[in-house]
């Protein structure tokens, strides 16, 4: 099948397999500059998954399989490159002889938009996002208010899946919204870091699809 840049999924998402060697180097073959990379060491089931993105910076790590708060480490991912990414000598992503998978998503090349909700009238909570409207993928950062509110994501369409992590709190789960969870998905959630079944909470997504 002939693809265009719009309907070719590999132009916006790609998976790379590689073997670590504890030497700073570049991994190529992604096909674009990734903005969100999810790593897993395949040869060590016990090692955490790690996530890095170009909005927060290469030295900021999140662990999607546990509740840990964001941590800082400059020896793992060192840059997001035009055809992949560069690694330092850190063992989370480059352990000697370790086999890895890296899932790569394209957002907006690291270029973000700041939404001042009071000035734009879009949402009620200020946010910073970088969006790939073609693929329907965006990375959003914001500061919570403990009050009901809305957050701009830049997609121009209703998202079908949302993953949220409190980066400051090491006790908070990764909350996931997915349109396919239930007929009333706007009140249902699952936790990315837990094997619990879907549960209902009208407050989590403010009962809003």
C-alpha positions in Angstrom: 0.0 0.0 0.0 1.3 3.5 -0.8 1.3 5.8 2.2 1.3 9.6 2.4 2.9 11.5 5.3 -0.6 11.7 6.8 -1.6 8.1 6.9 1.8 6.4 7.3 2.0 5.6 11.0 5.8 5.1 10.9 6.1 8.9 10.2 4.8 9.5 13.7 5.5 6.4 15.8 8.2 3.8 15.5 9.8 1.0 17.5 13.6 0.4 17.8 15.4 -2.6 19.2 19.1 -2.3 20.2 21.7 -3.7 22.6 23.5 -1.6 25.2 27.2 -1.2 25.5 27.8 1.5 28.2 29.3 3.8 25.6 27.9 7.2 24.7 26.5 6.8 21.2 23.6 7.6 18.9 20.7 5.2 18.0 19.3 5.8 14.5 16.6 4.3 12.3 13.6 5.9 14.0 12.8 7.9 10.8 12.0 11.2 12.6 13.0 13.2 15.7 11.2 11.6 18.6 9.7 13.8 21.3 8.5 11.1 23.7 10.5 7.9 24.2 9.5 4.9 26.3 12.3 2.4 27.1 12.3 -1.1 28.5 15.2 -3.4 29.1 14.0 -6.6 27.6 16.7 -8.7 29.1 15.8 -7.7 32.7 12.1 -8.1 33.7 12.8 -6.5 37.0 14.2 -3.2 35.6 11.7 -0.3 35.4 10.3 1.1 32.3 11.5 4.7 31.7 10.0 7.6 29.8 11.8 10.8 28.5 10.3 13.7 26.5 11.5 16.8 24.7 9.1 19.0 26.7 10.7 18.3 30.1 14.2 17.7 28.8 16.5 14.8 28.3 17.6 14.6 32.0 14.1 14.2 33.4 12.9 10.6 33.9 9.5 9.1 34.7 8.9 5.4 35.5 5.5 4.3 34.1 5.4 1.0 36.0 5.7 2.5 39.5 4.4 5.6 41.3 7.8 7.2 41.8 8.1 11.0 41.3 10.1 12.4 38.4 13.9 12.0 38.9 16.9 13.7 37.2 19.7 11.9 35.5 21.8 13.3 32.7 23.6 10.0 31.8 20.7 8.2 30.1 19.2 10.0 27.1 21.4 13.0 26.0 19.6 14.3 22.9 16.6 13.8 20.6 18.1 13.5 17.1 16.7 13.9 13.6 16.6 10.1 13.0 16.6 8.8 16.6 18.3 9.6 19.9 21.6 9.7 21.7 22.5 7.8 24.9 25.0 8.4 27.6 26.6 5.7 29.7 23.7 5.2 32.1 22.6 1.6 32.8 18.8 2.3 32.6 19.1 2.7 28.8 22.6 1.5 27.9 23.6 -1.4 30.2 26.4 -3.5 28.6 24.9 -6.4 26.6 21.4 -5.5 27.8 18.7 -5.7 25.1 16.3 -2.8 24.8 13.1 -1.7 23.1 12.4 2.0 22.6 9.0 3.2 21.5 9.2 6.6 19.8 6.4 9.2 19.3 6.6 12.4 17.3 5.1 15.6 18.8 6.3 18.9 17.6 10.1 18.7 17.5 10.4 20.0 21.0 8.7 23.3 20.2 6.1 24.1 22.8 3.1 26.4 23.1 2.2 28.1 26.3 -1.5 28.5 26.9 -2.4 31.3 29.4 -6.0 30.2 30.0 -7.2 33.6 31.3 -5.8 35.3 28.2 -6.8 32.9 25.5 -10.1 31.7 27.0 -9.0 28.1 26.2 -9.3 26.0 29.3 -9.1 27.2 32.9 -5.7 25.9 33.9 -2.5 27.2 32.3 -0.6 24.6 30.3 2.4 24.1 28.1 1.9 21.7 25.2 3.5 20.4 22.0 1.1 18.8 19.7 1.2 16.7 16.5 -2.3 17.3 15.2 -1.7 15.0 12.2 -1.1 12.0 14.4 -3.4 13.2 17.3 -0.6 13.1 19.9 0.5 15.8 22.3 2.6 16.2 25.5 1.1 18.5 28.0 2.5 19.9 31.3 0.5 21.9 33.8 0.2 22.7 37.5 -2.8 21.3 39.4 -5.2 23.5 41.4 -7.2 20.9 43.4 -10.3 22.4 41.8 -12.2 21.2 38.7 -10.8 22.7 35.5 -9.9 22.1 31.9 -6.5 22.0 30.3 -5.6 22.9 26.7 -3.8 20.1 24.8 -3.5 21.6 21.3 -4.9 18.7 19.3 -8.0 20.5 18.0 -10.0 17.3 18.5 -11.2 15.2 21.4 -8.5 12.8 22.6 -9.4 9.1 23.0 -6.7 8.4 25.5 -5.1 10.5 28.3 -2.2 9.4 30.6 -1.6 11.7 33.6 1.2 11.5 36.2 1.8 13.8 39.2 5.5 14.4 38.7 6.1 15.7 42.3 4.3 13.0 44.2 5.9 9.5 44.5 2.7 8.0 45.9 0.3 9.0 43.1 -0.6 6.4 40.4 -0.6 7.0 36.7 -4.2 7.8 35.8 -5.5 6.6 32.4 -8.6 7.7 30.5 -9.5 5.7 27.5 -12.7 6.1 25.4 -13.0 2.3 25.0 -13.0 1.4 28.7 -16.7 1.7 29.2 -19.8 3.3 27.7 -19.4 6.0 30.4 -15.6 6.2 30.0 -15.5 9.8 31.3 -16.1 8.5 34.8 -13.9 5.3 34.5 -10.2 5.0 34.9 -7.4 2.5 35.1 -3.9 2.8 36.6 -1.0 2.3 34.2 1.2 1.1 37.1 -1.3 -1.4 38.6 -3.1 -4.6 37.5 -6.4 -3.4 39.1 -9.5 -3.5 37.1 -11.1 -0.3 35.7 -12.9 1.7 38.4 -15.4 4.5 38.5 -14.7 8.0 39.8 -16.7 10.9 38.5 -14.2 13.4 39.9 -11.1 12.1 38.2 -11.9 13.4 34.7 -14.7 15.7 35.9 -17.3 13.4 34.3 -16.4 14.9 30.9 -15.6 12.9 27.8 
